[in-house]
Amino acid sequence: MKALAAQGKPTREIARILTAEGHPTKRGGTWSSPTVSRILARAATAQEVN
């Protein structure tokens, strides 16, 4: 996910790719743009803290 974002892919495209590749979400669902956005935002915040 981070690699796709680093390539400049929009969150909607990242969600589509993850779903197409069969990567389930934590609850076993399909990916959505807001879910990808939240995860990337949390990862960026966590990286700033470290």
C-alpha positions in Angstrom: 0.0 0.0 0.0 2.8 2.4 0.9 4.6 1.5 -2.3 1.6 2.2 -4.4 1.0 5.6 -2.6 4.7 6.4 -3.2 4.2 5.9 -6.9 1.5 8.5 -6.8 -1.5 6.2 -7.1 -4.8 7.7 -5.8 -6.4 5.9 -2.9 -9.3 4.7 -5.1 -6.8 3.0 -7.4 -4.9 1.4 -4.4 -8.2 0.1 -3.1 -9.1 -1.4 -6.5 -5.7 -3.1 -6.8 -5.8 -4.5 -3.3 -9.2 -6.0 -3.8 -8.3 -7.3 -7.3 -5.3 -9.0 -5.9 -7.4 -10.7 -3.2 -6.0 -8.9 -0.2 -8.8 -8.9 2.4 -9.3 -6.1 4.9 -8.9 -6.7 8.6 -12.6 -7.8 8.8 -12.5 -9.7 5.5 -14.2 -7.2 3.3 -13.2 -5.3 0.2 -11.0 -2.2 0.2 -12.4 1.3 -0.1 -10.8 4.6 -0.8 -11.5 6.0 2.8 -10.1 2.8 4.4 -6.8 3.1 2.4 -6.7 6.9 3.2 -7.0 6.3 7.0 -4.4 3.6 7.0 -1.9 5.7 5.1 -2.6 8.7 7.3 -2.0 6.6 10.5 1.2 5.2 9.0 2.4 8.7 8.2 1.6 9.9 11.8 3.3 6.8 13.3 6.4 7.5 11.2 6.6 11.1 12.4 6.4 10.0 16.0 9.3 7.5 15.6 
